[in-house]
Amino acid sequence: MQMLILFGFILSFIILIFVAIKGLYIGYGISLSFLIFAAISLKLGKSFKEIGQTALTGGKKAFVVLKVFMLIGLVTASWLIAGTIPSIVYYCMKILNPSFFILFAFLATSMVGYILGTSMGVASTIGIVLMIMARGGDINLNLIAGAILSGCYFGDRTSPMSSSAALVANQTGVEFYPMLKGFRRTTYIPFLIVSLIYLILSLSNPLNNVDSNILTEIKDNFTVNYIVLLPAIVMLILSIFQINVKKSMVISIITGVIMALIVQGASFVDIIKTLIFGFRMEPDNPLANIIKGGGLISMLKACFVVFVSCSMAGLFEGMDLFNRIGNLFRNVHTRAKIFMATGITAFISACFGGNQSIAIVMTSEIMKKVYEDNKIEHYELAIDLANTAVLFAAIIPWNIACLIPANALDVHPASIVPYSFYLFIPFIYNYIKLHIKLGFSCSNS
């Protein structure tokens, strides 16, 4: 049995790497992996009905997150047609100091990432703009891309619009906004450390010139003013008052639609098309490949990956795989060692899973019992997942969490990871903090 399951993991691992290297849709690899483990379940004596039930039980866990995914697509599209995202990009570029370009790239993408809540969206909007500026400024492109990737995942783990944060909350059964507060508590000092590193690197790697053509094009194509920032401001204010995230998104979408109608002069038909199919400009427009995306359709592939990932987790649970792996950590009792075990599990899950969703789902399912046995709150598990699975997925070059942003930035994924300091410094910092302050047996606490 163990050899059969091991063979399944190795085969799935090979398939996912192949899919990533070839640049194919990761859903193909995930689907094949699901079929492999369904076949293994059959071999182990499970019936088709049992396999279907366990897969559906796992897949149902994704439904809450899928709703958030669809809303994210609508929010991004409404912000684009409202001029909110173009204005954010414009104001960020206006305050740019070439001498601190690397630090600026990290801070700007962190801010936009917090507002958008999606690493893919950040990489494909302001990330592309920053890379265009970097290519014309004689600077290390891998270093800039690493700073951008770091900023992308600051937002991905702290934003009220983050789908990965929503998945963590759903997996651990905790309230969303209190969980985000815990995320931020473990983020402040690592964020300052990473900022300091990028500041030092900025001083020795200044940008030689800044292309102002992008600013001109944004002004020519959009009405840029502070009013169009209202959809983002509304989202931020509602998150501060801990309003339900789905309600906050709906209000932000409505605000974006109003801005598009009144300020940008968009027609109602164009707005509906944009909300469904995403924002697109004319192909000959200089901004066509920079400012684009969003829409319901754009989220379907991501929704499919998350659903199949959770369904596959259901198969694993049906094979009692999570308990078997979790048993390896039953004798681990100090808080720091449990955190380290979570990190190891997250890294392996990110390697085998090929996407952030699988890393989150597998790590939470494997470690949940360990935390419960040691009387550690689910909120602590959620925070540990944010410092491991959410970030570690982007360390793996063939994981789509790294691969897709790298492709958007037009750099090699393996080349930017060493410069993406925010992906591993939160883990290092929090492990040291736990080791020093909480290095005692959880069972005695």
Backbone hydrogen bonds, N-H to C=O, Kabsch-Sander energy under -0.5 kcal/mol:
donor,donor_aa,acceptor,acceptor_aa,energy
5,I,1,M,-2.4
6,L,2,Q,-2.5
7,F,3,M,-2.4
8,G,4,L,-2.0
9,F,5,I,-2.2
10,I,6,L,-2.5
11,L,7,F,-2.7
12,S,8,G,-2.4
13,F,9,F,-2.7
14,I,10,I,-2.2
15,I,11,L,-2.3
16,L,12,S,-2.7
17,I,13,F,-2.1
18,F,14,I,-2.4
19,V,15,I,-2.6
20,A,16,L,-2.3
21,I,17,I,-3.0
22,K,18,F,-2.4
23,G,20,A,-0.8
24,L,19,V,-2.3
28,Y,25,Y,-1.8
29,G,25,Y,-0.7
30,I,26,I,-2.5
31,S,27,G,-2.3
32,L,28,Y,-2.2
33,S,29,G,-2.3
34,F,30,I,-2.4
35,L,31,S,-2.2
36,I,32,L,-2.3
37,F,33,S,-2.2
38,A,34,F,-2.0
39,A,35,L,-2.3
40,I,36,I,-2.0
41,S,37,F,-2.1
42,L,38,A,-1.9
43,K,39,A,-2.3
44,L,40,I,-1.7
45,G,42,L,-1.8
46,K,41,S,-2.5
51,I,47,S,-2.5
52,G,48,F,-2.6
53,Q,49,K,-2.3
54,T,50,E,-2.5
55,A,51,I,-2.3
56,L,52,G,-2.4
57,T,53,Q,-2.4
58,G,54,T,-2.0
59,G,55,A,-2.8
60,K,56,L,-2.3
61,K,57,T,-0.7
61,K,58,G,-0.9
62,A,59,G,-1.7
63,F,60,K,-1.3
66,L,62,A,-2.6
67,K,63,F,-1.8
68,V,64,V,-1.3
69,F,65,V,-2.6
70,M,66,L,-2.3
71,L,67,K,-2.0
72,I,68,V,-2.5
73,G,69,F,-2.0
74,L,70,M,-1.8
75,V,71,L,-3.0
76,T,72,I,-2.8
77,A,73,G,-1.9
78,S,74,L,-2.5
79,W,75,V,-2.6
80,L,76,T,-1.8
81,I,77,A,-2.3
82,A,78,S,-1.7
83,G,79,W,-0.5
83,G,80,L,-1.0
84,T,79,W,-1.8
85,I,79,W,-1.2
87,S,83,G,-1.9
88,I,84,T,-2.1
89,V,85,I,-2.5
90,Y,86,P,-2.4
91,Y,87,S,-2.8
92,C,88,I,-2.1
93,M,89,V,-2.1
94,K,90,Y,-1.9
95,I,91,Y,-1.3
96,L,93,M,-1.1
100,F,97,N,-2.4
101,F,98,P,-1.2
104,F,100,F,-2.9
105,A,101,F,-2.7
106,F,102,I,-1.8
107,L,103,L,-2.7
108,A,104,F,-3.4
109,T,105,A,-1.9
110,S,106,F,-1.9
111,M,107,L,-2.4
112,V,108,A,-2.7
113,G,109,T,-2.6
114,Y,110,S,-2.1
115,I,111,M,-1.8
116,L,112,V,-3.2
117,G,113,G,-2.9
122,V,118,T,-2.0
123,A,119,S,-2.6
124,S,120,M,-2.1
125,T,122,V,-1.0
127,G,122,V,-2.7
128,I,123,A,-0.5
129,V,125,T,-1.8
130,L,126,I,-2.6
131,M,127,G,-2.0
132,I,128,I,-2.3
133,M,129,V,-2.1
134,A,130,L,-2.3
135,R,131,M,-2.4
136,G,132,I,-1.0
137,G,134,A,-1.6
139,I,134,A,-0.7
144,I,140,N,-1.8
145,A,141,L,-2.8
146,G,142,N,-2.2
147,A,143,L,-2.0
148,I,144,I,-2.4
149,L,145,A,-2.8
150,S,146,G,-2.2
151,G,147,A,-2.1
152,C,148,I,-2.5
153,Y,149,L,-1.7
154,F,150,S,-1.0
155,G,151,G,-1.6
156,D,152,C,-1.5
157,R,153,Y,-0.9
158,T,154,F,-0.8
158,T,155,G,-0.6
159,S,155,G,-2.3
162,S,159,S,-1.5
163,S,117,G,-0.7
166,A,162,S,-1.7
167,L,163,S,-2.1
168,V,164,S,-2.2
169,A,165,A,-2.4
170,N,166,A,-2.2
171,Q,167,L,-2.6
172,T,168,V,-2.1
173,G,169,A,-1.3
174,V,169,A,-1.5
179,M,175,E,-1.5
180,L,176,F,-2.1
181,K,177,Y,-2.0
182,G,178,P,-1.6
183,F,179,M,-2.1
184,R,180,L,-2.4
185,R,181,K,-1.8
186,T,182,G,-1.2
186,T,183,F,-0.6
187,T,184,R,-1.7
188,Y,184,R,-1.5
191,F,187,T,-2.8
192,L,188,Y,-2.1
193,I,189,I,-2.6
194,V,190,P,-2.7
195,S,191,F,-2.4
196,L,192,L,-2.3
197,I,193,I,-2.1
198,Y,194,V,-2.5
199,L,195,S,-2.0
200,I,196,L,-2.3
201,L,197,I,-2.2
202,S,198,Y,-1.9
203,L,199,L,-1.8
204,S,200,I,-1.0
205,N,201,L,-0.7
205,N,202,S,-0.7
207,L,98,P,-2.7
208,N,137,G,-1.8
212,S,210,V,-0.7
216,T,212,S,-1.9
217,E,213,N,-2.6
218,I,214,I,-2.4
219,K,215,L,-2.1
220,D,216,T,-2.1
221,N,217,E,-1.7
222,F,218,I,-2.0
224,V,222,F,-0.9
225,N,223,T,-0.7
228,V,225,N,-0.5
229,L,226,Y,-1.2
230,L,227,I,-1.9
232,A,229,L,-0.6
233,I,229,L,-2.4
234,V,230,L,-3.2
235,M,231,P,-1.7
236,L,232,A,-2.3
237,I,233,I,-2.8
238,L,234,V,-2.6
239,S,235,M,-1.8
240,I,236,L,-1.9
241,F,237,I,-1.8
242,Q,239,S,-1.2
243,I,238,L,-2.8
248,S,244,N,-2.6
249,M,245,V,-2.2
250,V,246,K,-2.1
251,I,247,K,-2.3
252,S,248,S,-2.3
253,I,249,M,-2.7
254,I,250,V,-2.3
255,T,251,I,-2.3
256,G,252,S,-2.5
257,V,253,I,-2.5
258,I,254,I,-2.2
259,M,255,T,-2.3
260,A,256,G,-2.4
261,L,257,V,-2.2
262,I,258,I,-2.9
263,V,259,M,-1.9
264,Q,259,M,-1.8
266,A,260,A,-2.7
271,I,267,S,-2.1
272,I,268,F,-2.3
273,K,269,V,-2.4
274,T,270,D,-2.5
275,L,271,I,-2.6
276,I,272,I,-1.7
277,F,273,K,-3.4
278,G,274,T,-2.2
279,F,293,G,-3.2
285,N,282,E,-2.3
288,A,285,N,-2.2
290,I,287,L,-1.7
291,I,287,L,-2.6
292,K,290,I,-0.8
293,G,279,F,-1.9
295,G,73,G,-3.4
296,L,275,L,-2.0
297,I,276,I,-2.7
299,M,295,G,-0.6
299,M,296,L,-1.5
300,L,297,I,-1.3
301,K,297,I,-0.5
303,C,299,M,-2.6
304,F,300,L,-2.4
305,V,301,K,-2.1
306,V,302,A,-2.3
307,F,303,C,-2.6
308,V,304,F,-2.7
309,S,305,V,-2.4
310,C,306,V,-2.5
311,S,307,F,-2.2
312,M,308,V,-2.8
313,A,309,S,-1.9
314,G,310,C,-1.5
315,L,311,S,-1.6
316,F,312,M,-2.3
317,E,313,A,-2.3
318,G,314,G,-2.1
319,M,315,L,-1.5
320,D,317,E,-1.5
321,L,316,F,-2.9
324,R,320,D,-1.7
325,I,321,L,-2.4
326,G,322,F,-2.8
327,N,323,N,-1.9
328,L,325,I,-1.5
329,F,326,G,-1.9
330,R,327,N,-1.3
332,V,329,F,-1.6
333,H,331,N,-0.6
335,R,438,L,-0.8
335,R,440,F,-1.0
338,I,334,T,-2.3
339,F,335,R,-2.1
340,M,336,A,-2.2
341,A,337,K,-2.6
342,T,338,I,-2.2
343,G,339,F,-2.1
344,I,340,M,-2.5
345,T,341,A,-2.5
346,A,342,T,-2.5
347,F,343,G,-2.4
348,I,344,I,-2.3
349,S,345,T,-2.6
350,A,346,A,-2.5
351,C,347,F,-1.9
352,F,348,I,-2.5
353,G,349,S,-3.2
354,G,350,A,-1.4
359,A,355,N,-1.6
360,I,356,Q,-2.4
361,V,357,S,-2.9
362,M,358,I,-3.1
363,T,359,A,-1.9
364,S,360,I,-2.3
365,E,361,V,-2.3
366,I,362,M,-2.5
367,M,363,T,-2.5
368,K,364,S,-1.7
371,Y,367,M,-2.2
372,E,368,K,-2.4
373,D,369,K,-2.9
374,N,370,V,-1.3
375,K,372,E,-1.7
376,I,371,Y,-3.0
380,E,377,E,-0.6
381,L,377,E,-1.4
382,A,378,H,-2.5
383,I,379,Y,-2.4
384,D,380,E,-2.4
385,L,381,L,-2.3
386,A,382,A,-1.8
387,N,383,I,-1.5
388,T,385,L,-0.8
390,V,385,L,-2.3
392,F,388,T,-3.9
393,A,389,A,-1.4
394,A,391,L,-1.1
395,I,392,F,-1.5
396,I,392,F,-0.8
396,I,393,A,-0.7
399,N,396,I,-1.6
400,I,354,G,-2.4
402,C,399,N,-2.0
403,L,399,N,-3.1
404,I,400,I,-1.7
406,A,402,C,-2.1
407,N,403,L,-2.5
408,A,404,I,-2.4
409,L,405,P,-2.1
410,D,406,A,-0.7
410,D,407,N,-0.5
411,V,406,A,-2.2
415,S,412,H,-1.1
416,I,412,H,-0.8
416,I,413,P,-0.7
417,V,413,P,-0.9
419,Y,416,I,-1.0
420,S,417,V,-1.7
421,F,419,Y,-1.5
423,L,420,S,-1.8
424,F,421,F,-1.1
425,I,421,F,-2.2
428,I,424,F,-2.2
429,Y,425,I,-3.1
430,N,426,P,-2.3
431,Y,427,F,-2.2
432,I,428,I,-2.3
433,K,429,Y,-2.6
434,L,430,N,-2.3
435,H,431,Y,-2.7
436,I,432,I,-2.2
437,K,433,K,-2.7
438,L,434,L,-2.0
440,F,438,L,-1.8
442,C,333,H,-2.2
444,N,441,S,-1.3
445,S,442,C,-0.9
